[in-house]
């Protein structure tokens, strides 16, 4: 079985506030500490997948700069997708390369979820017919390729949301959120064990879990969302519509200038043709 692991950091046990872009000594070490916690939980998922018979495991380092996982500490049997954030044409690079299942590690609740730990991002489809978090959007995009999302870890809010959309998905609640910046977390060894065992169970029960497939047509309402920054409204003149969710999502994301520099242009450097 070929396994794709989609990662984030806000849902990791021990993470209770967003990355701070400051140069303080304390902040540097705190961020490194959070990266070690993320790496430990991702590694537990990798090991669980291989223990359950996976033939190939690829990790997508998806948080922030896409360089948040200490990849030299990962199980050497896996491979990792990482690098300069947003330099690929799609949010889930290589998801169409024959993967069977997706594991969601370190996920957080969608924007506006009261009581959740570090909630942000909220994709509104069809004028509020459905709302998607980053986790459920990843599951839906994977579902377009027939890939089953079979496991998710995070707080009780994100696991509940995705659990309703993907019946039978195996969940690992690694922290109990008590507010946006406060949580009751499992100790790393305990959260990693929970993820390891959860992934093994998910791999065994994968065939019982159906891919998340949403019905077209799709209208991605970026213009009216209260959970996106004002610049989005200025950039996008109208909502993005279509029958292919992958194309709709990609068109919306690539409309932002910080994403839309293609494969040749990075900052002011132009690669030779």
C-alpha positions as CSV (number, residue, x, y, z in Angstrom):
1,X,0.0,0.0,0.0
2,X,1.2,3.5,-0.9
3,X,0.7,6.1,1.8
4,X,0.6,9.9,1.7
5,X,1.0,11.7,5.0
6,X,-0.4,15.3,5.0
7,X,1.0,17.3,8.0
8,X,0.4,20.5,9.9
9,X,1.6,21.6,13.3
10,X,-1.2,23.4,15.2
11,X,-2.9,20.1,16.1
12,X,0.2,18.5,17.6
13,X,0.2,17.8,21.4
14,X,2.0,20.6,23.2
15,X,1.3,23.3,20.5
16,X,-0.9,26.1,22.0
17,X,0.0,29.3,20.1
18,X,1.0,30.2,16.6
19,X,4.5,30.6,15.3
20,X,5.9,34.0,16.2
21,X,8.2,35.7,13.7
22,X,10.6,37.3,16.2
23,X,14.3,37.0,16.6
24,X,14.4,36.4,20.3
25,X,16.5,33.6,21.7
26,X,13.5,32.2,23.6
27,X,11.3,32.1,20.5
28,X,13.9,30.4,18.4
29,X,14.2,27.5,20.9
30,X,10.4,27.4,21.4
31,X,9.9,27.0,17.6
32,X,12.5,24.2,17.5
33,X,10.8,22.5,20.4
34,X,7.5,22.5,18.5
35,X,9.2,21.2,15.4
36,X,10.6,18.3,17.4
37,X,7.1,17.5,18.7
38,X,5.7,17.6,15.2
39,X,8.6,15.4,14.0
40,X,7.9,12.8,16.7
41,X,4.2,12.6,15.8
42,X,4.9,12.3,12.1
43,X,7.5,9.7,12.7
44,X,5.0,7.7,14.8
45,X,2.6,7.7,11.8
46,X,5.4,6.7,9.4
47,X,6.4,3.8,11.7
48,X,2.8,2.7,12.1
49,X,2.2,2.7,8.4
50,X,5.2,0.5,7.8
51,X,4.4,-1.8,10.7
52,X,1.0,-2.3,9.0
53,X,2.5,-3.3,5.7
54,X,3.0,-0.1,3.8
55,X,5.3,-0.4,0.8
56,X,5.9,3.3,0.3
57,X,5.4,6.3,2.6
58,X,5.7,9.9,1.5
59,X,5.4,12.8,4.0
60,X,4.2,16.3,2.9
61,X,5.8,18.9,5.1
62,X,2.9,21.3,4.7
63,X,3.1,23.7,7.6
64,X,4.3,27.3,7.1
65,X,7.6,27.4,5.3
66,X,7.2,23.7,4.3
67,X,10.4,23.1,6.2
68,X,9.0,22.4,9.7
69,X,9.8,18.7,10.1
70,X,13.3,17.7,11.3
71,X,13.5,15.2,8.5
72,X,16.8,13.8,9.4
73,X,15.1,12.3,12.5
74,X,12.4,10.5,10.4
75,X,12.4,6.8,9.7
76,X,14.8,6.4,6.7
77,X,12.2,4.2,4.9
78,X,10.0,7.2,4.1
79,X,10.6,10.2,1.8
80,X,9.6,13.8,2.3
81,X,8.1,16.6,0.2
82,X,9.5,19.9,1.4
83,X,11.2,23.1,0.4
84,X,10.3,26.7,-0.3
85,X,6.6,27.2,0.5
86,X,4.2,27.5,-2.5
87,X,6.8,26.8,-5.2
88,X,4.7,23.9,-6.5
89,X,1.6,24.3,-8.6
90,X,-0.6,22.4,-6.2
91,X,-1.2,22.2,-2.4
92,X,-0.8,18.4,-2.3
93,X,2.3,17.8,-4.5
94,X,2.3,14.3,-6.2
95,X,-1.0,13.3,-4.7
96,X,-2.0,12.0,-8.2
97,X,1.0,9.5,-8.2
98,X,-0.9,6.3,-7.3
99,X,-1.3,6.7,-3.6
100,X,-3.9,4.4,-1.9
101,X,-4.5,6.2,1.4
102,X,-3.9,9.5,3.2
103,X,-3.0,10.1,6.9
104,X,-3.7,13.5,8.4
105,X,-1.2,14.4,11.2
106,X,-1.2,17.5,13.4
107,X,-4.5,18.9,12.1
108,X,-6.4,21.9,13.5
109,X,-10.0,23.1,13.5
110,X,-11.4,25.4,10.8
111,X,-11.6,29.2,11.4
112,X,-14.4,30.2,13.7
113,X,-14.6,27.0,15.7
114,X,-15.2,28.2,19.2
115,X,-13.1,26.5,21.9
116,X,-10.8,24.8,19.4
117,X,-7.0,25.0,19.6
118,X,-5.6,27.5,17.1
119,X,-8.5,27.4,14.6
120,X,-7.9,29.0,11.2
121,X,-8.7,28.6,7.5
122,X,-12.2,27.9,6.4
123,X,-13.2,27.0,2.9
124,X,-16.8,27.9,2.1
125,X,-18.4,25.9,-0.8
126,X,-21.7,26.6,-2.5
127,X,-22.7,29.6,-0.4
128,X,-22.4,27.7,2.9
129,X,-23.7,24.3,1.8
130,X,-20.5,22.9,3.2
131,X,-17.5,24.2,5.1
132,X,-14.1,22.6,4.9
133,X,-11.1,22.9,7.2
134,X,-7.6,22.3,5.8
135,X,-7.9,18.7,6.9
136,X,-11.3,18.0,5.2
137,X,-10.2,19.9,2.1
138,X,-7.1,17.7,1.9
139,X,-9.4,14.6,2.3
140,X,-11.8,15.9,-0.4
141,X,-8.9,16.7,-2.9
142,X,-7.5,13.2,-2.2
143,X,-10.9,11.8,-2.7
144,X,-11.0,13.3,-6.3
145,X,-8.2,10.7,-7.0
146,X,-9.9,7.9,-5.2
147,X,-7.6,8.1,-2.2
148,X,-9.1,7.3,1.2
149,X,-8.4,9.5,4.2
150,X,-8.2,6.9,6.9
151,X,-6.6,8.6,9.9
152,X,-6.5,12.0,11.6
153,X,-4.8,13.3,14.7
154,X,-5.4,16.7,16.4
155,X,-7.8,18.1,19.1
156,X,-11.3,16.9,19.7
157,X,-12.8,19.5,17.4
158,X,-11.0,18.7,14.2
159,X,-11.3,15.0,14.7
160,X,-15.0,15.4,15.2
161,X,-15.5,17.5,12.1
162,X,-13.6,15.2,9.8
163,X,-15.1,12.1,11.5
164,X,-18.6,13.3,10.4
165,X,-17.5,13.9,6.8
166,X,-15.5,10.6,6.6
167,X,-17.4,7.9,8.4
168,X,-15.1,5.3,9.9
169,X,-11.9,7.3,9.8
170,X,-9.7,6.4,12.7
171,X,-9.0,9.4,15.0
172,X,-6.3,10.2,17.6
173,X,-7.2,13.0,20.0
174,X,-3.7,14.0,21.2
175,X,-4.9,17.1,23.1
176,X,-8.1,18.4,24.7
177,X,-8.6,22.0,23.6
178,X,-9.7,24.3,26.5
179,X,-9.6,27.4,24.3
180,X,-7.7,28.8,21.4
181,X,-4.5,29.2,23.3
182,X,-4.8,26.6,26.0
183,X,-5.0,22.8,26.0
184,X,-4.6,19.6,28.0
185,X,-2.0,17.7,26.0
186,X,-0.8,14.1,26.1
187,X,2.9,13.8,26.8
188,X,4.8,13.2,23.6
189,X,5.5,9.5,24.2
190,X,1.8,9.0,24.8
191,X,0.6,11.0,21.8
192,X,3.1,9.1,19.6
193,X,1.9,5.7,20.8
194,X,-1.7,6.7,20.2
195,X,-0.8,7.8,16.6
196,X,1.3,4.7,16.0
197,X,-1.5,2.3,17.1
198,X,-4.2,4.4,15.4
199,X,-2.4,4.3,12.1
200,X,-1.9,0.6,12.3
201,X,-5.6,0.2,12.9
202,X,-6.5,2.5,10.1
203,X,-4.3,0.6,7.7
204,X,-6.0,-2.7,8.6
205,X,-9.5,-1.1,8.2
206,X,-8.7,1.0,5.1
207,X,-11.0,-0.8,2.8
208,X,-14.0,-0.1,5.0
209,X,-13.4,3.7,4.7
210,X,-14.7,5.4,1.5
211,X,-12.9,8.3,-0.1
212,X,-14.5,11.7,0.6
213,X,-16.1,12.7,-2.7
214,X,-18.1,15.9,-2.9
215,X,-20.8,16.4,-5.5
216,X,-20.4,19.1,-8.2
217,X,-20.9,21.8,-9.2
218,X,-18.6,23.8,-6.9
219,X,-18.6,27.4,-6.0
220,X,-15.7,28.4,-3.8
221,X,-16.8,31.5,-1.9
222,X,-13.5,33.2,-1.1
223,X,-15.1,36.7,-1.4
224,X,-17.6,36.4,1.4
225,X,-15.6,34.4,3.9
226,X,-15.0,36.1,7.3
227,X,-12.0,33.9,7.9
228,X,-9.7,35.2,5.2
229,X,-7.7,38.3,5.1
230,X,-9.0,41.4,3.3
231,X,-6.3,41.2,0.5
232,X,-8.0,38.0,-0.8
233,X,-11.1,40.1,-1.6
234,X,-9.0,42.6,-3.5
235,X,-7.2,39.9,-5.6
236,X,-10.1,37.8,-6.5
237,X,-12.8,39.6,-8.4
238,X,-15.3,36.8,-8.2
239,X,-15.8,33.4,-6.7
240,X,-14.2,30.4,-8.4
241,X,-16.7,27.9,-10.0
242,X,-16.5,24.6,-11.8
243,X,-17.2,20.9,-11.7
244,X,-13.7,19.7,-10.9
245,X,-12.8,20.4,-7.2
246,X,-9.1,20.1,-7.8
247,X,-9.1,22.7,-10.6
248,X,-11.4,25.0,-8.6
249,X,-9.2,24.9,-5.6
250,X,-6.0,25.2,-7.6
251,X,-7.3,28.2,-9.5
252,X,-8.3,30.0,-6.3
253,X,-5.0,29.3,-4.6
254,X,-2.9,30.2,-7.6
255,X,-4.7,33.5,-8.0
256,X,-2.7,34.8,-5.0
257,X,0.5,36.5,-6.3
258,X,2.7,34.9,-3.7
259,X,1.7,31.5,-5.2
260,X,1.6,32.4,-8.9
261,X,5.3,32.5,-10.0
262,X,5.3,29.2,-11.8
263,X,8.3,26.9,-12.1
264,X,10.9,29.5,-13.4
265,X,10.4,32.6,-11.3
266,X,11.4,32.6,-7.6
267,X,11.7,36.1,-6.1
268,X,14.0,38.0,-8.6
269,X,15.8,35.0,-9.9
270,X,15.0,33.5,-13.3
271,X,16.0,29.9,-14.0
272,X,17.6,29.3,-17.4
273,X,15.2,28.1,-20.0
